[in-house]
Amino acid sequence: MKMITNLLFVLMLLLNISCTNWGNNSTSKQVDTVNSIRNNSQCVVTNVYEGEAGRDIFYDTPEKKGILLISDRNFQFTILDKTDNNQWIIVEKAPVIVDESSVETEHLLFNIPKSKEINISNVDSSLSPNVSRFEKKRGVEYVVTSTRIGENEVYLPLKSLLPLITLRFGTNDDQIGQGVFEKKVNDGDYLYAIPSIAVSDSKIYVVDAINFRVIVFDYDGNYLGKINYPRKSANHKWNVVKDICVEKGIVYLLSTSEKSIYVIDAENEDVIYIINGKDTENKKFGSVNRLALDPQGCLLIPDTWDNSLYTYCRSGNEFKMTSKKSYVSESQLINDVGGLSYSIKSDSSKVSIYSSSGKIIGNFTYSLTAGGSNILGVDSDRNIYIRTFESDIPEAQFSQASYIKVMSQTGALLNNFKVAPWSGGPITKDVAIDGKGNIFIASFNSPNAESSEEPPSELNIRKICK
């Protein structure tokens, strides 16, 4: 009888799911389950059409007709193109009242199931927002656009334009705390904390530092739950967590409040251990801003105060320092399955990758009047992942372009993914790579992608490889 009741309940949930937006007022597990089902379901759209006088765009589903997608009394909308399944549309937006000058129009891209406009510039800042059409090649659907500086057509897979995870700002279970501005906490202090991401065991972990928790998703973007950590550190300060590493159900959180690393059991949220540098020469860490794990599961802790890289490995219920060496750059935080580490040297035109034995693995060139490069990780095939920040404008405040380059051990450039150069807000670790070569990148979505002044409205996480 209980099984029948549960099945009926699930059926009722599925029948009530539509393509309309859900509110975020409830934090109950029931609402989380419904939102998870909705966000990942392929909603059937039977028709998309213009309203009377072209001031509105509507769509129909088998359950409901006349769902409003766009409405604005000051503009007229025309549907230029739509995919066969009505999941995506391109809309031309034109002002209703025009003067004697030429009429300025815009081309907008919408995903219907998510009832959301997709800003191409958030994916690649060099692309024109005026998308032109859809094309299907070998069963894959693309949107065609052009670069801002030329007329070359660019084909983007529609699937790549939708983030796996979209986190709006708030305190609900499926939201994230605002990480760009300070938050006033209970005792009047101001807390300034920023997110960071990690991947492990086919799960994505996102530090929600202002809400004192880690939010967990699977690789399909489904919300799995949260891991709470202590709000106050051992020295009774508010616990400001800046970075995260995860391995086999153990979560490592860098607390900048006390310059320590909390070791937490992800299953029961117990603090197993606190690594505070008591076994270092100074009896404490001086300045720690990043964390990394080596292939053996040992923790790499760079202390920029004394330029030392400490390695801590688990011994029973404790973590002991097993090595200390000179710390020069972030590249030293990368070790591969063979025990090699890598370093990178850049000048204005060439980047060279070196192994820990001093051997040059490979070179590549790009325009680098201002910018830089760093190594992100190594997969199980020992391919190296490199992030570049490129600019040929010396006065540019931010990099004009950014790429994730994949290089083999023989120096061959295997892939070159263009990613957003600036996310609209600070993130400690915005790229995570697992051993299989899956690449996840987090970025803030600002209302105006052209402006660095406006605060972002949400945090998006995309899967850009595999």
C-alpha atoms as one frame of an Amber mdcrd trajectory, in Angstrom:
protein
   0.000   0.000   0.000   2.847   2.383   0.885   4.523   1.714  -2.478   1.283
   2.484  -4.360   0.873   5.737  -2.420   4.419   6.815  -3.230   3.920   6.041
  -6.928   0.712   8.075  -7.021   2.522  10.988  -5.344   5.328  10.940  -7.927
   2.794  10.788 -10.772   0.985  13.800  -9.331   4.274  15.720  -9.243   5.058
  14.853 -12.842   1.579  15.821 -14.029   1.868  19.203 -12.343   5.232  20.035
 -13.895   5.030  22.546 -16.770   7.417  24.917 -18.548   6.436  27.864 -16.379
   8.773  29.289 -13.767   8.556  28.013 -10.207   9.017  30.208  -7.151  11.900
  29.810  -4.728  10.066  30.613  -1.501  10.053  27.109  -0.015  13.149  25.274
   1.145  11.498  21.934   1.837  12.935  18.725   0.401   9.655  18.248  -1.495
  10.150  21.508  -3.410  13.809  20.631  -4.047  12.704  17.338  -5.607  10.110
  19.024  -7.802  12.552  21.719  -8.937  15.171  19.079  -9.710  12.710  17.138
 -11.879  11.519  20.277 -13.620  14.930  21.758 -14.328  16.159  18.583 -16.003
  13.020  17.480 -17.827  12.718  18.029 -21.564   9.482  19.994 -21.568   7.353
  19.349 -24.654   6.577  22.591 -26.483   3.853  22.110 -29.081   3.827  25.618
 -30.540   5.499  29.039 -30.281   3.751  32.066 -31.764   3.413  35.838 -31.777
   0.552  37.578 -30.013  -1.732  40.237 -31.410   0.224  43.130 -32.995   3.450
  41.276 -32.206   3.783  42.736 -28.703   3.949  39.306 -27.042   5.396  35.839
 -27.647   3.493  32.788 -26.324   4.037  29.050 -26.316   1.879  25.980 -25.745
   2.503  22.680 -23.987   0.253  19.612 -23.899  -0.855  20.677 -20.403  -1.324
  24.422 -20.954  -1.793  26.877 -23.811  -0.894  30.546 -24.077   2.069  30.653
 -21.697   3.635  34.121 -21.881   7.331  34.178 -22.815   7.960  37.838 -23.771
   5.811  40.948 -23.353   6.695  44.589 -23.893   4.354  47.361 -25.038   7.237
  49.398 -26.451   8.549  46.733 -28.847   7.299  44.482 -31.580   8.560  40.909
 -31.771   8.901  38.674 -34.819   9.924  35.010 -34.685  12.761  34.611 -37.206
  13.604  30.948 -36.671  12.849  28.059 -34.321  14.116  24.511 -33.878  12.039
  21.533 -34.988  11.042  20.705 -31.409  10.216  24.349 -30.561  12.756  24.290
 -27.730  14.702  27.298 -29.062  13.633  30.422 -30.955  15.317  33.479 -32.467
  13.254  36.649 -32.097  13.718  40.015 -33.775  13.002  42.928 -31.414  12.114
  46.303 -32.937  10.779  49.525 -31.366   7.106  50.292 -32.002   7.674  54.046
 -32.256  10.457  55.056 -34.637  11.790  58.405 -35.764  13.072  59.346 -39.197
  16.388  57.608 -38.600  16.951  53.934 -39.326  15.236  51.395 -37.079  17.604
  49.556 -34.737  16.642  45.929 -34.218  18.035  43.148 -32.048  18.081  39.391
 -32.474  17.342  37.539 -29.237  17.898  33.856 -28.484  15.462  32.097 -26.129
  15.301  28.639 -24.595  11.597  27.882 -24.103  11.656  25.188 -21.349  13.706
  27.449 -19.110  11.727  30.563 -20.163  15.069  32.304 -20.431  16.918  34.573
 -22.827  20.390  33.240 -23.596  23.097  35.882 -23.792  25.710  34.661 -26.260
  28.206  37.210 -24.895  28.225  35.403 -21.539  29.556  32.321 -23.334  32.037
  34.093 -25.612  32.494  37.862 -25.399  33.791  38.051 -28.989  30.492  36.836
 -30.470  27.761  39.073 -31.771  24.487  38.892 -29.840  22.603  39.150 -33.157
  22.236  35.441 -33.865  20.997  34.586 -37.349  19.631  31.028 -37.655  19.639
  27.408 -36.505  21.355  24.567 -38.357  21.549  20.838 -37.737  24.700  18.890
 -38.643  25.035  15.155 -38.089  22.129  15.274 -35.638  23.581  18.131 -33.564
  21.688  21.440 -33.433  23.707  24.657 -33.697  22.946  28.355 -33.493  24.818
  30.482 -36.023  26.213  33.857 -34.999  29.110  36.094 -35.984  32.059  37.729
 -34.269  31.925  41.376 -33.247  35.019  42.233 -35.267  34.199  40.379 -38.456
  31.607  38.666 -40.570  32.849  35.126 -39.960  30.057  32.764 -38.974  30.445
  30.824 -35.738  28.531  27.614 -35.003  27.703  26.964 -31.343  26.046  23.720
 -30.166  22.755  24.638 -28.513  23.432  22.165 -25.734  26.599  24.058 -24.752
  24.695  27.312 -24.240  22.643  26.091 -21.285  24.414  25.950 -17.920  24.240
  22.625 -16.107  23.548  24.540 -12.920  22.066  27.993 -12.369  22.182  29.313
  -8.813  20.299  32.494  -8.038  21.330  34.489  -5.005  19.537  33.766  -1.740
  19.425  31.471   1.288  17.218  28.636  -0.019  18.729  25.170  -0.414  19.070
  25.590  -4.182  20.452  29.146  -4.025  23.847  30.653  -3.255  24.833  33.583
  -1.050  25.839  36.782  -2.789  29.596  36.599  -3.098  30.448  40.000  -4.504
  29.319  42.247  -1.680  29.714  42.009   2.054  26.970  40.497   4.199  26.153
  41.839   7.647  25.981  38.939  10.095  24.345  38.607  13.518  26.871  40.440
  15.675  27.192  43.392  13.309  30.346  42.157  11.567  30.570  42.150   7.788
  31.324  38.870   6.062  32.995  38.926   2.658  33.186  35.458   1.150  33.448
  34.170  -2.418  32.556  30.820  -4.045  34.855  28.061  -5.285  34.150  24.749
  -7.065  35.553  21.204  -7.002  34.679  17.884  -8.661  35.040  14.360  -7.289
  33.287  10.989  -7.711  31.029  12.402 -10.467  29.790  15.184  -8.175  30.186
  18.956  -8.340  30.816  20.802  -5.072  30.148  24.549  -4.794  31.244  26.585
  -1.773  28.347  28.758  -0.616  30.552  30.730   1.735  28.057  33.306   2.957
  25.524  30.610   3.898  28.251  28.437   5.553  27.703  25.350   3.417  28.777
  23.393   0.347  26.086  22.663  -2.267  26.389  19.326  -4.105  25.187  18.397
  -7.621  25.648  15.429  -9.931  27.156  15.738 -13.409  23.687  16.252 -14.920
  23.112  19.295 -12.727  20.706  17.618 -10.299  20.755  19.052  -6.778  21.865
  16.296  -4.363  22.049  18.155  -1.059  24.264  20.351   1.067  27.116  19.960
   3.549  27.017  22.433   6.429  30.246  23.504   8.123  30.856  25.444  11.379
  29.763  29.080  11.219  32.404  30.110  13.748  36.056  29.111  13.609  38.102
  27.842  16.555  39.143  31.418  17.398  35.439  32.426  17.539  35.564  34.462
  14.347  33.058  34.020  11.542  34.299  31.178   9.379  35.233  32.546   5.943
  35.861  29.621   3.568  37.728  30.492   0.384  38.658  27.227  -1.337  37.685
  23.550  -1.504  39.106  20.158  -2.454  37.195  16.853  -2.324  38.387  13.260
  -2.487  36.532  10.021  -1.627  33.881  11.681   0.510  36.346  13.874   2.415
  35.910  17.643   1.994  38.815  20.015   2.622  37.791  23.624   3.279  40.259
  26.487   3.555  39.222  28.855   6.338  40.918  32.211   5.882  39.563  33.360
   9.267  42.072  31.204  11.109  44.418  30.182   8.256  43.450  26.541   8.694
  41.965  23.694   6.684  38.833  21.951   7.930  38.669  18.247   7.084  34.989
  17.226   6.954  33.205  13.917   6.416  30.722  14.674   3.614  28.300  11.994
   4.796  27.701  13.118   8.384  29.203  16.656   8.279  31.610  15.837  11.138
  34.833  17.837  11.385  37.428  15.052  11.339  40.486  17.228  11.775  41.739
  20.807  11.519  45.097  21.326   9.800  46.487  24.533  11.298  50.220  24.318
  10.547  51.230  23.496  14.116  53.962  21.163  12.823  55.541  23.838  10.611
  58.581  25.834  11.677  56.380  28.828  12.554  53.780  26.629  14.333  51.087
  28.070  12.057  50.401  29.012   8.439  51.136  32.586   7.409  49.097  33.177
   4.218  47.162  30.386   2.509  44.805  31.158  -0.388  44.618  27.907  -2.398
  44.386  24.154  -1.928  45.059  21.132  -4.144  45.212  17.333  -3.902  47.827
  15.039  -5.383  46.947  11.663  -7.002  47.625   9.868  -3.674  44.997  11.989
  -1.897  47.517  14.080   0.035  46.778  17.758   0.495  49.019  20.424  -1.045
  49.033  23.693   0.923  50.995  26.669  -0.487  51.966  29.282   2.100  52.952
  32.493   0.336  54.145  34.051   3.602  57.246  31.841   3.755  57.090  30.679
   0.091  56.700  27.042   1.110  54.605  24.243  -0.338  53.514  21.832   2.411
  52.201  18.322   1.780  49.914  16.730   4.377  48.908  13.060   4.267  46.427
  11.155   6.399  47.772   8.911   9.152  44.949   7.205  11.035  42.695   9.951
  12.344  45.296  12.687  11.892  46.990  14.556   9.065  50.749  14.929   9.225
  53.142  17.060   7.199  55.207  14.765   4.981  57.180  17.311   2.964  58.090
  20.957   2.593  59.623  22.519  -0.469  60.085  25.942  -1.976  56.914  27.394
  -3.461  57.355  29.528  -6.562  54.077  29.544  -8.462  50.588  28.127  -8.670
  51.767  25.618 -11.269  53.362  23.595  -8.469  49.882  22.661  -7.246  49.541
  20.239 -10.150  50.814  16.657  -9.896  49.904  13.854 -12.292  49.392  10.119
 -11.744  53.091   9.488 -12.377  54.206  11.885  -9.662  55.423  14.590 -12.020
  54.675  18.240 -11.337  54.664  20.989 -13.931  55.631  24.633 -14.221  54.860
  27.220 -16.856  56.812  30.221 -18.127  55.258  32.940 -20.278  56.567  35.941
 -22.158  54.894  38.252 -24.652  54.634  35.619 -27.366  55.511  32.135 -26.087
  54.432  29.815 -23.287  56.692  26.896 -22.289  55.598  23.934 -20.146  58.249
  22.231 -17.988  58.081  18.964 -16.048  59.508  18.641 -12.530  62.585  17.044
 -14.079  63.225  20.265 -16.034  62.221  18.823 -19.412  60.306  21.104 -21.782
  57.077  19.296 -22.636  55.813  21.775 -25.190  55.401  25.357 -26.346  52.577
  27.382 -27.794  52.308  31.014 -28.811  49.667  33.730 -28.572  49.407  37.496
 -28.334  50.162  38.418 -24.725  50.778  42.123 -24.255  49.002  41.710 -20.917
  47.729  38.545 -19.308  49.190  35.253 -18.156  48.873  31.461 -17.986  48.560
  28.805 -15.320  48.185  25.025 -15.236  44.795  23.756 -14.041  45.213  20.012
 -13.872  46.179  16.707 -15.443  43.806  13.889 -16.391  44.340  10.118 -16.109
  45.896  10.086 -19.608  48.392  12.699 -18.347  47.063  15.387 -20.692  47.766
  18.841 -19.258  45.087  21.545 -18.955  46.274  25.161 -19.175  44.287  28.359
 -18.620  45.403  31.438 -20.546  44.436  35.067 -20.046  45.224  36.978 -23.195
  45.123  40.604 -24.238  46.690  42.684 -26.964  45.484  45.887 -25.294  48.097
  47.032 -22.717  45.677  49.323 -20.896  42.925  46.705 -20.568  41.785  46.221
 -16.988  40.618  42.693 -17.739  41.862  40.062 -20.168  40.237  40.323 -23.576
  40.125  36.564 -24.102  40.630  33.381 -22.133  41.200  29.800 -23.265  41.553
  26.350 -21.741  44.193  24.542 -23.770  44.714  20.782 -23.584  48.264  19.581
 -24.264  49.643  16.030 -24.462  52.900  14.836 -22.910  54.488  15.081 -26.369
  53.647  18.793 -26.551  50.782  18.481 -29.036  47.911  20.944 -28.560  44.891
  18.626 -28.437  42.135  21.156 -27.856  41.545  24.856 -27.341  38.324  25.905
 -25.582  37.440  29.587 -25.520  35.831  30.638 -22.222  34.580  33.885 -20.724
  37.593  36.009 -19.664  35.905  37.743 -16.715  32.955  36.366 -14.808  31.496
  39.582 -13.410  32.569  38.731  -9.872  35.320  37.013  -7.883  35.586  33.219
  -7.681  38.531  31.521  -5.973  38.519  28.432  -8.178  36.267  28.826 -11.228
  37.520  25.818 -13.220  37.479  22.191 -12.051  38.845  19.205 -13.993  38.386
  15.558 -13.068  40.608  12.613 -13.965  38.487  11.744 -17.005  39.006  15.158
 -18.590  35.609  16.627 -17.785  35.919  20.410 -17.538  33.504  22.502 -15.479
  33.640  26.279 -15.372  31.722  28.624 -13.082  30.922  32.224 -13.952  28.694
  34.997 -12.700  25.956  36.174 -15.021  25.590  39.954 -14.928  22.465  41.750
 -16.188  24.718  43.771 -18.468  27.628  41.706 -19.744  29.303  44.863 -21.093
  29.491  46.522 -17.680  31.853  45.591 -14.850  29.932  47.850 -12.466  26.637
  45.973 -12.231  26.411  43.155  -9.676  25.709  39.671 -11.060  22.279  38.079
 -10.799  23.258  34.383 -10.665  26.090  31.867 -10.710  26.233  29.486 -13.683
  28.255  26.284 -13.985  28.847  24.857 -17.472  30.353  21.603 -18.663  32.523
  22.453 -21.635  34.214  19.114 -22.360  33.206  15.416 -22.437
